[in-house]
Structure formats: C-alpha cells, structure tokens
Amino acid sequence: MRPVAQIAQSVEQGIENPRVGGSIPSLGTKTYKPLIPNGFRGFLFVPHLPSPPHWYTKAVHMASHSRIINGSTVPRFRALMAQPFKHPQSGVFYFRRRVPDDLRPALGREYKRSLQTRDIGEAKGRHAAEWIKSEEAFALARAQLSGAEVLSAKDVQQLAARWFHGELDELEQSGKFRRALVPGDAVELETPFGFEQHQEWLSIREALNEGDETDWRAVILPHMLRALKAENIPAPAKDSPALDSLTSAFKEHLLKLSDIAKRREEGDWSTTADVLSKAPISAEKRRADQIHSKSILEVFEAYSAAKLLDDGDNRSTRKTLDEFRSSIRRFVELYGDLAVQAVTRGTVQDYRAKLAGFPTKAPGAAKLTAPQLIELAKTAALPTLSAVTIRNRLRVLGAVLGYAVRMDWIKENPVDASGVAKAAGNAAKTKGDRRRKDYTKDELRQIFSSPLYTPDGWQPARKGYGQALYWLPLLMYYTGARREELCQLAAKDVQDEDGIPHLAILSLDEDDAGRTVKTASSRRRVPLHDDLVSLGFLDYAKSVPQGGQLFPLLQPSPAGFYGANVGKAWAKYLRDVAQLQSPASPSHGFRHTFKTMSRQVGIPEDVHDALTGHNDGSVSREYGSMPLSRMASELKQLPSLPDLAGSLGLSLSTPT
C-alpha cells in the first residue's frame, strides 16, 4: 500500500499516523500540522463544516463540526429567531433558525449563517435575505427527501467547477502547488558534487495509475459538503444517486486540479483545464427572482398606501390597516419576510394549519412571537382561534397578495388559487360562532336596574367620563348605533326637524371634521325614542357647550377613537358592579339586541336597516331615502326600558 493510502486509512480508522507522529486529533481540535507528507492540508483537513447529516461524520473525523465551549453549555436557541442573533464574544450577528425535525437528516439541527457584520442595521437587511435562503434550503431538503431531483447534471458540474476555480486561485496565489500533489519515490541523482536525493512529485491521476489505493472520494467529501453549504443546498442522503453523482464530479475535478498543479509546478502557466466557467445554477436563478421581487412587508406597505388613497386617510381606514398589519406581522414571524413569489399554495395551507394552533388570548402576547404563542397554547392548553377568525386572517393575507396580483408582481393569488380561503370560509359557516350575541330581556333588566340607573346613582372610582356612562347604553339600546358613532357626536348633532328630535350621524360630508363612520350607509339620521326625551336626554344635550362634543370629557385614544376608554369602563362596570354574566359584547350587544327586538315587534327590515345604517346591497335601496317620520313612527314599537325595569319594581332614574 502506498504511503498516502496508509495515511488516509489511519485517518478513517482513528489510529496513529506513522508519517506525522502522534494520534488523530479529537473532535473539535484545531491543528494546522499537515496530515499527509506533501502538506496538502486542503483535502484532509477542513476546520469548519456545515452542521452535517449524521452519516458522514466518520468521513471527516478530524474535521469536526462540533463546537467546544469551555465552562458552559451550548447556548439554547429559539425555534425561530425573528431578529439577528449577536454573538456574545465576537459581536458578529448571525442568522439562526431551528431546522424542522423531518429535515434534520439533510440539514442538521440548526440552520446558522454568519451575517458578516457587527452593524445591527446591516444585519437586519441581511437577515431578511438569509431567511429567503433558509426557506429555499428547507424546500430543497423536502424535495430531496421526497425523492425529487434537486440538482440537475449541469448543476452538479457547475458546483464542482466552482470549487475547482476557488482552489486553483488559492494555489496560484500561494505558489504552493505541491499541496495538490502526491509524493512519489525518492531517487538519487548523480551531480558534479556527488549523489543528491530528489523527491518525485506526482499528480493524483499519476499516483492512481501507479497503484495508489487512497479513497479520494472520501478525501473530497468534506469539500463537497462545504461547497453545498455555500450554495445553500442540503447534503444528499447517504448512498443516494445524487451523492454518487456529486462525489464523482468532485473527484474528477480534484484530479483536474492536481493535473494543473503539476503543470504549474513545472513552470507551465499556459495550460488550462476543461472546466465550466461560472454560471448560475437552478437554485440561484430562483433566488435571484426572489431577491429582485418585493417582500411581503413591502407589498403590504404599498397596499396600505393604495387603500388610504381609495378609502380616505381617516381613523376607520387606519384602524383597518393596523389590524391588517398585526396579522401580516404574525405571518412574517412564522415564515420570514418572504419574497412575494415565495408564498406558495403550500405556504398558505401550512399557514392555515398554524393559525388553528394560535391562542385567542395569552399572557404577554405582545412580547411573544407567533411560534412562541403557538407553543404556549399547546403546552398551556389555551383556547385557540375560531374558524371565523382563521378565515379572516386568511382574507387579510389574500387581500395583500391580491394587490400584488393587480400590480403584476405575481401571477396568481395563492390564497385564492389554493382554495384554502374558501375551505376556511365553509368551515366558518359550518362551525360558526354559536354564542348568543344579543342581550335577553332578563339581562336588560339586570343592566338597567343596576346602581347606575337607580335613584342612589353610582360613580366610577376614577371620574372622567361625565354622563357618558349613563347615556351611552341607553342610546345604544334605543338607536342600535355603534358605540363610536355615538361617542364622537358633537352637541350640534342632536337636531330637530318637523318636531322630530333625532341624531345626525355624519349625515352630511361637511359634518366629518376628522370623524368617520364604518360604511357609506352608516351616514344617517336616527329619531330619538320618546323614553330618551322623557329621561332628559334633550336637556342634557342643551346643557353642554354647543360648539364641542356631546360628551366633552371623552378623550380620543392614540388611534383617534373616542369610545375606546369609556368602552372599557362600561365592560368593567357590567362585570364588577352589575355582575352581569352574558356572552353578548358589552357595547355591541345592544346593536344585536336592537335588530332582534325590531324583528320581534314587526318593524320592517328596510326601516330597521335604515335606523342601523345597514345596506342589503339591492339596487332599489339606492333610490330615495327613508323618511324621518316613518322611522320615528316604527321606533315607538321598541320595548320600553322603564317598562322592563318597572316589572322588577324599579324605575330608571335620570343622572344628577
């Protein structure tokens, strides 16, 4: 057996190396002492390798991928790092992502790449690009594990050629060509000064022709794996045709590299090898398309700008966009800020499955990422999203991707094309939300016979709402209006026409003054029920400054909504003071109750739709308007709250 073959065998078997001295280094040990006599460290020593599949660990025994950390354990990492990870010692940022269990045979436990920067701004930009690469690596690994061909024959040759060019450049720059050669026999040559020892240097091809028994496929294996990692391509399965194809190609390029090294050693710099020049491989072409495309967040920002133009820059539109932004942010936490083309039908299907494990509420949810919330819901057995909410989340994604289709950034909307949204919609209809949404008469009695509506009265511990807490529930019951529609009213919006007192809910465009309604049909006039007049509402409306708000002490939230804080106070009152236990929403439950009772007493649908600002979409509803007198007449049929309270021996008391 030739010396090189003996050394290669000693490396593989872990026995002492007779040509170098000492034993094979333990895993994780760094050594720069050559392991073969010609000093060709490159083929038998690889200090850093990708996290490998378990099957080739022995082949690169002394080129361990293990990380030795003195005095500490290997740091844990989250299932998904939504932000770059800063190395505590070097300060360099890394991309780290847990590899799904089913892909670990191909990619190892963790997908980790250096972002090559200590600047957080640069790291964030590179982090997003690296996420795309990790998704691509996962997709390639899945395809590979399913038996699909990940690399074409041309890709295999291109990868080997790239490795060849990189190694040749290094040899030519250093001039150490013997690193790619094999020592032959030592011979004595006669010179005028006597006999001198002369070392013969052979190319690997020449050594093989002379009977060298080194397993050069094993020698080239770690280099091949390193080249695959550089291109974000998973290692093929052991004994697979893909692995055989790659190792054969790399071995042939190793022989070509050694041939050229022999020529350069002899002074021949004109000879070139028959090797492919650099060209994109299939995966790079796909990646280039993704990099030059818009990301999900970029598409969302463009969608937001368009929606503000279409629907108007107002509180309602911005509230919708804030809700959409939150939903898209959770999607990005799950999949990264993908190029929009990278969102496939399969991605949408997987997203629906993950939404099914998302909690409805969780402690500290704002500080947790989507994967962490899903894990928390699983371990703590928290209630998860309803079918309706899942459908709505998918519709948000579909709306954003639909905009990308309209802008010709993608050819199809995967949410629609996959049928996932339709299936989720059907599931929502089937399962539905079976909770009662309106108040029962008993619950209304409990509410309006509670301390706030008794002669003794009631005031919150923290005053600051004026009479809003008293009047708003009454107005919501008798008008069916939304809480915000009432909270944002100006004093001048309490009007009278032909002796009919009513509320003008932004009935004219010039009334807006920064206020909004949900839909165009929400602009309306609503008559005031006789009970509201009897209880003194008109007197209250006249008592506040006519140039200001109807409820002057209500302050808008940061988003501009007047009803946010008082709505919370009302919910707390029902829970803690009235001790009401009802599935109905504290405020919106009155709107459902108004519709239910309107149907019970026989108010025609077109009338109670006009009262609540609903529109059935029919063309006939677009013609003419509902007379105020007709609405006032029909509204008299609504059950009187004093009558309900009176049945318990109590009476509504006006606030003092």
C-alpha positions in Angstrom: 0.0 0.0 0.0 1.4 3.5 -0.9 2.1 5.9 2.0 -0.7 8.2 1.1 -3.2 5.3 1.2 -1.8 4.3 4.6 -2.3 7.8 6.0 -5.8 8.1 4.6 -6.7 4.8 6.2 -5.2 5.9 9.5 -7.4 9.0 9.4 -10.5 7.0 8.7 -9.8 4.4 11.4 -8.5 6.9 14.0 -5.2 5.2 14.6 -1.8 6.8 15.0 -0.4 8.4 11.9 3.1 6.9 11.2 4.1 9.7 8.8 3.1 12.6 11.0 3.5 11.4 14.5 1.1 11.5 17.4 -2.6 10.5 17.2 -5.6 11.7 15.3 -6.8 14.9 16.9 -10.0 14.7 19.0 -13.3 16.2 17.7 -13.1 20.0 17.8 -9.3 20.2 18.0 -7.7 22.7 15.6 -4.4 21.8 14.1 -2.5 23.1 11.2 0.0 20.3 11.0 -0.3 18.6 7.7 -1.7 15.1 7.8 -0.1 14.0 4.5 3.6 14.4 3.6 3.2 16.8 0.8 1.5 19.3 3.1 -1.7 19.3 1.1 -3.8 20.3 4.0 -6.8 21.3 2.0 -8.1 17.8 1.2 -7.6 16.1 4.6 -8.2 19.0 7.0 -11.3 21.1 7.0 -11.6 23.3 10.1 -15.2 24.4 9.6 -18.0 22.4 8.1 -21.8 22.9 7.9 -24.0 21.2 10.5 -23.8 17.8 8.9 -26.1 14.8 8.5 -25.1 12.1 10.9 -24.0 9.7 8.2 -20.7 11.4 7.1 -19.3 12.3 10.5 -16.7 9.5 10.3 -15.6 10.5 6.8 -14.4 13.9 8.2 -13.4 12.6 11.6 -10.8 15.2 12.3 -12.7 18.0 10.6 -15.4 18.0 13.3 -18.3 20.4 13.1 -18.6 20.3 16.9 -18.3 23.5 18.9 -16.4 23.2 22.1 -17.4 25.9 24.7 -15.2 25.9 27.8 -17.1 26.3 31.1 -20.5 26.5 29.5 -23.0 24.5 27.6 -24.0 25.1 24.0 -26.5 28.0 24.1 -30.1 27.2 23.5 -31.9 28.9 20.7 -35.5 29.7 19.9 -37.4 27.8 17.3 -37.4 31.0 15.2 -35.1 34.0 15.6 -37.1 36.9 14.2 -34.1 39.2 14.7 -30.4 38.7 14.1 -28.5 36.9 16.9 -25.5 38.8 18.2 -22.6 36.6 19.3 -21.7 37.5 22.9 -18.0 37.3 22.3 -17.3 38.4 18.8 -20.2 40.9 18.4 -20.9 39.5 14.9 -24.5 39.0 14.0 -25.8 35.6 12.9 -28.9 34.2 11.4 -30.2 31.2 13.4 -33.2 29.1 12.7 -34.2 25.7 14.0 -34.4 23.1 11.4 -37.8 21.1 11.3 -37.4 17.6 12.7 -38.2 16.0 9.4 -35.4 17.9 7.6 -32.6 17.2 10.2 -31.2 14.2 8.3 -30.3 16.6 5.5 -29.6 19.8 7.3 -28.7 19.1 10.9 -30.4 20.6 14.0 -29.8 24.2 13.3 -29.6 26.5 10.2 -26.9 29.0 11.1 -25.1 31.5 9.0 -22.9 34.5 9.8 -24.3 37.8 8.6 -20.7 39.1 8.3 -21.4 42.3 10.2 -21.4 43.9 13.6 -23.8 46.6 12.5 -27.4 45.9 13.5 -28.9 47.9 10.6 -26.9 45.9 8.0 -27.6 42.7 9.9 -31.4 43.2 9.7 -31.2 43.6 5.9 -29.1 40.5 5.5 -31.2 38.6 8.0 -34.3 39.0 5.7 -32.2 37.8 2.7 -30.9 34.9 4.7 -34.4 33.9 5.6 -35.2 33.5 2.0 -32.2 31.3 1.6 -33.2 29.2 4.6 -36.7 28.7 3.2 -35.1 27.7 -0.1 -32.9 25.2 1.7 -35.8 23.7 3.6 -37.8 23.4 0.3 -34.9 21.8 -1.4 -34.4 19.4 1.5 -38.1 18.4 1.4 -37.9 17.9 -2.3 -34.7 15.8 -1.9 -36.2 13.7 0.9 -39.3 13.0 -1.2 -37.0 11.7 -4.0 -37.2 14.7 -6.3 -34.1 15.7 -8.3 -32.7 18.9 -6.6 -29.6 19.3 -8.8 -29.5 18.8 -12.5 -26.5 17.2 -14.1 -25.3 20.6 -15.2 -25.7 22.0 -11.6 -23.5 19.1 -10.4 -20.8 20.0 -12.8 -21.1 23.7 -12.1 -20.7 23.2 -8.3 -17.6 21.1 -8.8 -16.2 23.6 -11.3 -16.7 26.5 -8.8 -14.8 24.5 -6.2 -12.0 23.8 -8.7 -11.7 27.5 -9.6 -11.5 28.6 -5.9 -8.8 26.0 -5.1 -6.8 26.8 -8.2 -6.9 30.5 -7.4 -5.6 29.8 -3.9 -2.8 27.6 -5.2 -1.7 30.1 -7.8 -1.6 32.9 -5.3 0.4 31.0 -2.8 2.6 29.1 -5.3 2.4 26.0 -3.0 1.4 23.6 -5.8 2.8 20.6 -4.0 -0.2 20.8 -1.7 -2.2 19.3 -4.6 0.4 16.7 -5.5 1.4 13.3 -4.1 5.0 12.4 -3.2 6.4 9.7 -5.4 9.6 7.7 -5.0 12.7 9.4 -3.7 15.6 8.8 -6.2 19.3 9.6 -6.1 20.7 11.7 -9.0 24.3 12.0 -9.8 25.6 15.6 -9.9 29.1 17.1 -10.2 29.0 17.3 -6.4 28.0 13.7 -5.9 24.7 12.0 -5.4 21.7 14.0 -4.2 18.3 12.9 -3.1 15.5 14.0 -5.4 11.8 13.8 -4.4 9.5 13.0 -7.3 6.0 14.7 -7.3 3.1 13.1 -9.0 -0.4 14.3 -9.8 -3.1 12.3 -8.2 -4.0 10.8 -11.5 -0.5 9.6 -12.0 -0.4 8.2 -8.5 -3.6 6.3 -9.2 -2.2 4.9 -12.4 0.8 3.6 -10.4 -1.5 1.8 -8.0 -2.2 4.3 -5.2 -5.1 2.9 -3.1 -6.2 6.1 -1.4 -10.0 6.6 -1.4 -10.0 10.0 -3.0 -13.8 10.1 -2.9 -13.6 10.1 0.9 -11.0 12.8 0.7 -13.1 15.1 -1.4 -16.3 14.5 0.6 -15.9 17.3 3.2 -15.0 19.8 0.4 -18.1 18.8 -1.5 -20.2 19.3 1.6 -18.7 22.7 2.2 -19.4 23.7 -1.3 -23.1 22.6 -1.0 -23.4 24.7 2.2 -22.0 27.7 0.4 -24.8 27.3 -2.2 -27.5 26.6 0.5 -28.1 23.1 -0.9 -28.7 20.2 1.5 -26.4 17.2 1.6 -27.9 14.3 -0.3 -28.8 11.1 1.5 -26.1 8.5 2.0 -25.8 6.0 -0.8 -28.2 8.1 -2.9 -27.7 8.6 -6.7 -27.3 12.3 -6.1 -24.4 11.8 -3.7 -22.7 9.4 -6.1 -23.1 12.0 -8.9 -21.7 14.8 -6.8 -18.7 12.8 -5.4 -17.9 11.5 -8.9 -17.9 15.1 -10.3 -15.8 16.5 -7.4 -13.3 13.6 -7.6 -12.9 14.3 -11.3 -12.3 18.0 -10.7 -9.9 17.1 -7.9 -7.9 15.1 -10.5 -8.0 18.0 -12.9 -6.8 20.4 -10.2 -3.9 18.1 -9.4 -3.0 17.9 -13.1 -2.9 21.7 -13.4 -0.9 21.9 -10.2 1.7 19.5 -11.6 2.0 21.7 -14.8 2.3 24.9 -12.7 5.0 23.2 -10.5 6.9 22.5 -13.7 6.6 26.1 -14.8 3.8 25.7 -17.3 1.3 28.5 -16.9 -0.4 28.3 -20.2 -2.2 25.0 -19.8 -5.8 25.3 -18.7 -8.3 22.7 -17.6 -11.5 21.8 -19.4 -13.8 23.1 -16.7 -17.0 25.0 -16.9 -16.9 28.8 -16.3 -19.1 30.2 -13.6 -22.8 30.3 -14.4 -26.0 30.4 -12.3 -27.3 27.0 -11.0 -31.0 26.3 -10.9 -31.4 27.4 -7.2 -29.6 30.7 -7.8 -31.9 31.6 -10.7 -34.9 31.1 -8.4 -33.2 33.0 -5.6 -32.4 35.9 -8.0 -36.0 36.1 -9.0 -37.0 36.3 -5.3 -34.3 38.9 -4.3 -35.4 41.2 -7.1 -39.0 40.9 -6.1 -40.9 42.7 -3.4 -41.2 41.2 0.0 -44.4 40.6 1.9 -43.9 43.7 4.1 -43.0 45.8 1.1 -46.2 44.7 -0.7 -48.2 45.4 2.5 -46.9 49.0 2.7 -47.8 49.5 -1.0 -51.2 48.0 -0.3 -51.7 50.4 2.7 -50.8 53.4 0.6 -53.3 52.4 -2.1 -56.0 51.8 0.5 -55.6 55.2 2.1 -56.0 56.7 -1.4 -59.0 54.6 -2.2 -60.9 54.7 1.2 -59.6 58.0 2.5 -57.0 58.8 5.2 -59.2 58.5 8.2 -59.4 56.8 11.5 -61.5 53.9 10.2 -59.1 53.1 7.4 -56.1 53.4 9.6 -57.7 51.1 12.2 -58.3 48.5 9.5 -54.7 48.8 8.3 -53.4 48.5 11.9 -55.4 45.2 12.2 -54.1 44.0 8.9 -50.5 45.0 9.9 -50.8 42.9 13.0 -52.0 39.9 11.1 -49.2 40.3 8.4 -46.6 40.7 11.2 -47.6 37.3 12.7 -47.3 35.7 9.2 -43.8 37.2 8.9 -42.9 35.8 12.3 -43.8 32.4 11.1 -42.2 32.4 7.6 -40.0 35.5 7.5 -40.3 38.5 5.2 -40.6 36.3 2.1 -40.3 37.5 -1.4 -43.9 37.6 -2.6 -43.2 35.0 -5.2 -42.1 32.6 -2.5 -45.6 32.5 -0.9 -47.0 29.4 -2.5 -50.2 27.5 -2.2 -48.4 25.1 0.1 -47.4 28.1 2.3 -51.0 29.2 2.6 -52.1 25.7 3.5 -49.4 25.5 6.2 -50.4 28.9 7.5 -54.0 27.9 7.9 -52.8 24.8 9.9 -50.6 27.0 12.2 -53.5 29.5 12.7 -55.5 26.6 14.1 -53.0 26.3 16.9 -52.8 30.1 17.7 -54.3 31.2 21.1 -57.2 33.6 21.3 -55.5 35.2 24.3 -52.3 34.7 26.1 -50.4 36.4 28.9 -47.7 38.7 27.5 -48.8 38.0 23.9 -47.5 41.3 22.6 -43.9 40.3 23.6 -44.1 36.8 22.1 -43.5 35.8 18.6 -46.1 33.7 16.7 -44.1 30.4 17.1 -43.8 31.1 20.8 -47.5 31.8 21.1 -48.4 28.5 19.3 -46.1 26.6 21.6 -47.6 28.3 24.6 -51.1 27.5 23.5 -50.1 23.9 23.1 -48.3 23.5 26.5 -50.8 25.5 28.5 -53.9 24.1 26.7 -55.2 27.6 25.8 -58.3 28.2 23.7 -57.3 28.6 20.0 -58.7 30.8 17.2 -62.2 30.2 16.0 -62.9 29.1 12.4 -64.2 32.6 11.7 -61.0 34.3 12.9 -58.9 31.9 10.9 -61.0 32.7 7.8 -60.5 36.4 8.5 -56.7 36.1 8.9 -56.5 34.3 5.6 -58.6 37.0 4.0 -56.1 39.6 5.2 -53.3 37.7 3.5 -55.4 37.2 0.4 -56.1 41.0 0.2 -52.4 41.9 0.3 -51.5 39.2 -2.2 -54.4 40.2 -4.4 -52.9 43.7 -4.6 -49.6 42.1 -5.7 -51.5 40.3 -8.5 -53.1 43.6 -9.6 -49.7 45.2 -9.7 -48.4 42.3 -11.7 -45.8 41.4 -9.1 -47.1 37.8 -9.0 -49.2 35.9 -11.5 -51.7 34.3 -9.1 -53.0 34.8 -5.6 -52.1 31.6 -3.8 -54.8 32.2 -1.1 -57.5 32.1 -3.8 -55.8 29.6 -6.1 -55.2 27.1 -3.3 -58.9 27.1 -2.3 -57.7 27.4 1.3 -59.7 30.6 2.0 -62.8 29.1 0.5 -62.4 26.0 2.6 -61.8 28.1 5.7 -64.9 30.1 4.9 -67.0 27.0 4.6 -65.6 25.7 7.9 -66.5 29.1 9.5 -70.1 28.7 8.2 -70.3 25.1 9.4 -68.9 25.7 12.9 -69.8 29.3 13.1 -69.9 31.3 16.3 -72.8 29.8 18.2 -72.5 32.2 21.1 -75.6 34.4 21.6 -74.7 38.0 20.6 -77.7 39.9 21.9 -79.0 40.6 25.4 -82.0 38.8 26.8 -84.8 40.7 28.5 -83.6 39.4 31.8 -80.1 40.7 31.1 -81.5 44.1 30.1 -83.5 44.2 33.4 -80.3 43.4 35.3 -78.3 46.1 33.4 -80.9 48.9 33.8 -81.8 48.1 37.4 -78.1 48.2 38.4 -76.8 51.0 40.7 -76.0 53.4 37.7 -79.8 53.5 36.9 -81.2 53.7 40.5 -82.1 56.8 42.5 -78.9 56.4 44.6 -76.8 56.5 41.5 -73.3 55.3 41.0 -70.0 56.9 40.1 -66.8 55.2 39.0 -63.7 55.3 41.3 -61.9 57.3 38.6 -64.2 60.0 37.4 -63.6 61.4 33.9 -66.5 60.3 31.7 -69.1 62.8 32.8 -72.6 61.5 32.0 -71.4 59.3 29.1 -71.5 56.1 31.1 -75.2 56.8 31.8 -76.4 57.9 28.4 -74.4 55.7 26.0 -76.0 52.3 27.0 -79.4 53.9 26.7 -78.6 55.5 23.3 -77.2 52.2 22.0 -80.3 50.3 23.1 -82.8 52.8 21.6 -80.9 53.6 18.3 -78.9 50.5 17.5 -76.0 52.8 16.8 -72.3 51.7 17.2 -70.5 52.9 20.3 -68.0 55.0 18.4 -70.8 56.6 16.3 -72.3 57.9 19.5 -69.1 58.8 21.4 -67.8 61.0 18.6 -71.1 63.0 18.2 -70.9 66.8 18.5 -73.5 68.6 20.6 -74.9 70.1 17.3 -75.6 66.6 16.0 -78.7 66.5 18.3 -81.2 68.1 16.0 -84.9 68.6 15.4 -86.9 68.5 12.1 -90.6 69.0 12.0 -90.9 68.3 15.7 -88.9 65.1 15.4 -85.8 65.1 17.6 -83.0 63.0 16.1 -79.3 62.3 15.9 -77.4 63.3 12.8 -74.7 60.7 12.5 -72.4 62.4 10.0 -75.4 62.7 7.7 -73.6 65.3 5.6 -70.0 65.2 4.3 -69.2 68.6 5.8 -70.0 67.2 9.2 -67.0 64.9 9.2 -64.3 67.1 10.9 -62.0 64.2 11.3 -64.8 61.8 12.4 -65.6 58.7 10.5 -68.3 56.0 10.0 -67.8 52.4 9.0 -69.6 52.5 5.7 -71.3 55.0 3.4 -74.7 53.7 4.5 -73.7 54.5 8.1 -74.3 58.2 7.4 -77.8 58.6 8.6 -80.4 60.3 10.8 -81.8 58.4 13.7 -85.0 59.5 15.6 -84.9 59.7 19.4 -87.3 57.4 21.2 -89.8 59.0 23.5 -88.2 57.4 26.5 -84.9 59.2 25.8 -86.8 62.5 25.7 -88.7 61.6 29.0 -85.4 60.7 30.7 -84.0 64.2 29.9 -81.6 63.5 27.1 -82.5 66.7 25.2 -82.0 68.7 28.3 -78.6 67.1 28.7 -77.7 67.9 25.1 -78.6 71.5 25.5 -76.5 71.8 28.7 -73.1 71.1 27.1 -71.2 73.7 25.0 -72.8 73.7 21.6 -69.5 74.1 19.8 -68.0 71.0 21.2 -68.5 67.3 21.8 -71.8 65.8 23.0 -69.7 64.0 25.7 -67.0 66.6 26.4 -65.0 64.5 28.8 -64.3 61.7 26.4 -60.8 61.9 25.1 -59.7 60.2 21.9 -57.3 57.2 22.1 -53.9 57.4 20.3 -55.7 55.9 17.3 -58.3 58.7 17.4 -61.3 56.8 18.8 -63.5 58.5 21.5 -65.2 55.3 22.6 -62.1 53.2 23.5 -61.7 54.1 27.1 -65.3 54.5 28.1 -66.0 51.2 26.4 -63.5 49.5 28.8 -65.1 51.3 31.7 -68.5 50.1 30.7 -67.3 46.5 30.4 -65.7 46.7 33.8 -69.0 48.1 35.3 -71.1 45.3 33.9 -68.6 42.7 35.2 -67.8 44.1 38.7 -70.9 46.2 39.6 -73.8 44.9 37.7 -72.3 41.4 38.0 -73.6 40.5 34.6 -72.6 37.3 33.0 -73.5 37.3 29.3 -71.9 36.1 26.1 -73.0 39.4 24.4 -70.4 42.0 23.8 -70.7 44.8 26.4 -71.4 47.5 23.8 -72.0 45.9 20.5 -74.5 43.5 22.2 -77.0 46.4 22.2 -76.8 46.7 18.4 -77.6 43.0 18.0 -80.4 43.4 20.6 -81.9 46.3 18.6 -82.1 44.2 15.4 -83.6 41.2 17.3 -86.3 43.3 19.0 -87.1 45.2 15.8 -87.9 41.8 14.2 -89.9 40.7 17.2 -92.2 43.7 17.2 -92.5 43.7 13.4 -90.5 46.8 12.3 -90.0 46.3 8.6 -86.5 45.3 7.6 -85.9 48.3 5.3 -86.8 50.5 8.2 -84.6 49.0 10.9 -81.8 48.7 8.3 -82.1 52.5 7.8 -82.0 53.0 11.5 -78.8 51.0 12.0 -77.1 52.0 8.8 -77.2 48.6 7.1 -77.5 48.1 3.4 -78.5 44.8 1.8 -76.8 45.8 -1.5 -80.0 45.8 -3.6 -80.3 48.4 -6.3 -83.7 49.6 -5.0 -82.1 50.7 -1.7 -80.0 53.2 -3.7 -83.1 55.2 -4.7 -84.7 57.7 -2.4 -84.3 57.8 1.4 -86.2 56.6 4.4 -88.4 59.4 5.8 -87.6 60.5 9.3 -91.3 60.4 10.3 -91.6 56.8 9.2 -88.6 55.8 11.2 -89.9 57.7 14.3 -93.3 56.0 14.0 -91.9 52.5 13.7 -89.4 53.1 16.5 -92.3 53.6 19.0 -92.8 49.8 18.8 -89.5 49.1 20.5 -90.0 47.7 24.1 -89.6 50.5 26.7 -86.8 50.0 29.2 -88.8 51.7 32.0 -91.4 49.1 31.5 -88.8 46.3 31.7 -87.3 47.8 34.8 -90.7 48.5 36.3 -91.6 44.9 36.1 -88.9 44.4 38.8 -90.4 47.2 40.9 -87.7 49.7 39.9 -87.6 52.8 37.8 -84.9 54.4 35.7 -83.5 57.4 37.4 -82.0 60.3 35.5 -78.5 61.3 36.5 -77.9 64.2 38.8 
